[in-house]
């Protein structure tokens, strides 16, 4: 599955981009796609608070109150392809920087032909990476009957073994795949830690540990069981995460 976000304050442009994106998705891939459309920064910000999984993003800079919205998008998924929409009076110094790493730029007043060229380049570039094995060290790859889905490790809160399947938990959803907890322990980045026989969690998402309740409290009030045998490892992992800038400082035992 591939997810596309378009935020554009001009209704006609938003409609045309959405229509052409659907056309390209059908033409260039057999994957299932999700589309998220927004007219303003407030709606986009509200959506991003859910920490969604996304792959291609088109953002109209003229509707953003702050450029850090785009920086947040890049931080959430370093593999995402970002298209920026700007005007000549917006200085390139604002958006041409490493914290954003935009792949393409559309300057108003751009033509329909220019928009189509930029979108097709973006789709082809991303799909080529999507179908290759490059840059997979930062994402968990799920192959399902609906197609492949790349989930940034930074978006994953936990892996749960449930009924001979693995549930990948993000802030907004759970995704079913086939794997094993033992293999995940070996393959996942070091900031993932086993906290229970059925759970591996992202230590960077921990808010606090409640020992008396044998519970790990994570961001978005997600509560995960904590085994006594895993307490020492979990405590060490989240203290390392704290020292390296991950997660919250408000951690209690």
Steps between C-alpha positions, in 0.01 A plus 500: 500500500621850413364814666487845339440832679406814307454833679408785267309821568384539139193283441556457127862395547407258777232343282732469199783354708269244657362394162844465343636314802224242464582467129873452567440249779294285265743544211829443678431248775281216615522606865207609711505876564360730767437870434479779759394847382521824701416861422686666787779469753269446797344188349841365398645561847207325664555201273874486567440481876370148435845410367370349176704285265556676167726474196450795262410850620409816311486810723394853409738729692267798459245348739750405772540720805847355562748312284564257786186313393696377197802431720275288722381307193860428400591394855203261508614326182845565361417284195190695398504690171407863563361739238482866601269763353631857539489846348784719373476726806583213739877488542659166403707536819185407692437164337819393320677348800608160634223487761245475216677342200220566254508292184309743277374858491197656332503879469173682444369567250589153379317342209311171494780356288763602758295351783466172312872487424592556866247246630604234250868550588413475870293185455758327280787592732320382811369180343848410379627530857187330638556195284874479567686392811669834556462697826310220670707540817260774617171327418316179577379334180165320498394288203125432486247397238427871451867568424809621681494756780800683640458618859772726643635359826447847646123452451482157667410477868496125546497155345259253659484125445131415481337180374801390291524846340693817572312823562694813411365783714529865401331802658195472276466137393603136530632311199507120479798315356682170532823496697627379837595685816831311518599604147393859566724514805795414278414725205353819649706812582652507848239741639237224480492285813312191614270591791278192512485157340254646246632855457800686362475877547664817370691639799493849346122507546503419872357761736539306825521158660256407776668212679221434751258447212752326272417749226684712245320825419582634155408811309131540414422315827578163347552250783706184448550215752844473660641167615712491815776322312516783246498797739875545517541493121210739444627742764845500342358551149283794592775666702727474195218648293470786748873569486498507118201732476226249427165490675400706802697620799204431734581137576431337834551155645 
